[in-house]
Amino acid sequence: MISENFRKLRYAMVGGGRDAFIGAVHRKAIALDGQVDLVAGALSSSPEKAHASGRDLFLADDRNHGDWQSLLADELTRPIDERIDFVSIVTPNHVHFPVAQAFVDAGFHVVCDKPLVHTRAQADALIAAVQRQGTVFGVTYNYTGYPMVRQAREMVRAGQLGTLRKVVVEYNQGWLATQLEAGGTNKQADWRTDPARSGAAGAIGDIGSHAENLIATVTGLDIEALCADLSALVPGRALDDDGSLLLRFAGGARGVLIASQVNTGVENDLRLRVSGTLGTIEWRQEQPSQLVHLPHDGPKQILTRGSPWLCESARRASRLPSGHPEGFIEAFANVYAGIAADIRARLAGTTADAMTADYPRVEDGARGVRFIERTVASAASDAKWTAW
């Protein structure tokens, strides 16, 4: 028998079949380091499409399931040394909770796409289940995997910016600048603009949750209160496609968060600026290998990925020498690498160090759900500020 320390991990995927966008991204990211194999799946809500998608990926017939309930039941009948190590959930939002809850309750490690679930009550139930079972639960806020985001986080932690004063994050897209969901021909637009599947928020849930997580990851600041304006600027749309928030953080810092999917012609412009008493840092997802540092008492610096003078966390997150482009898939892979390291450590009966097991947890996902709920409440209220 192969030792648990010297084998590939095994995973199953729920969702992410034919015509799905994010499932293929997850699979490519998981495969990048050659440490994990896809061995089972229930890849669509349609049994026929699920089976066809599994055949596309060469899943064995007896592990290619028509629904997630059959997948879970089958895994529980298998010997422990044949079972999956974790499940990756890449379905529309409304399916996240029942699948995650069932697999955690059965003792499996779970990775779930964001936003985590629809309600804080569901998020709290998942936290309780994870604590009860002692399982790994990762949430794929993939932008936290960029090396220069980790460099920014370390610079803030090390006090290089001094006392934080102002945080501005923008996530601008243009793909929903027209009513793309009309007629149901675009699967991504169709479910992301449907309250029953997407949840109570549109753009704020889809990309605003990334923006909130980026703030929390880099700065460590806690939101104390917010003032939100949400709009559906495309006529006939049921959920917000544009949002603007003012933020107040514990300790006195102030912030601005913008999340919009109707900026015509804009692609995927996520950007962050953090300012403190000693300087400012700026990062853009469309130029992910650079972090701009503007110290108050020195010249502007442009830090680049792969450089030897970066912090250890940023260096570990780089796979190629500087000047060789890395991006979205690699950042995703870094999140999965942290999750895999945590699972491996537990299989070996040890504890992974924080830098190795660096990934967003179920608590981060729950905070994101809280952010969405409070933002929607603020936008619906006549009060200027909504307490966190």
Secondary structure, DSSP 8 states (H G I E B T S, - for coil): ---TTSS-EEEEEES--TT-SHHHHHHHHHHTTT-EEEEEEE--SSHHHHHHHHHHTT--GGGB-SSHHHHHHHHHHS-GGGS-SEEEE-S-HHHHHHHHHHHHHTT-EEEE-SS--S-HHHHHHHHHHHHHHT--EEE--GGGGSHHHHHHHHHHHTTTT-SEEEEEEEEE--TTSS-TTGGG--HHHHHHT-HHHH-S-SHIIIIIHHHHHHHHHHH---EEEEEEEEE--STT-SS-SEEEEEEEETTS-EEEEEEES--TT---EEEEEEEETTEEEEEETTSTTEEEEEETTS--EEEETT-TTS-HHHHHT--S-TTS---HHHHHHHHHHHHHHHHHHHHTTS---TTTS---BHHHHHHHHHHHHHHHHHHH-SSS-EE-
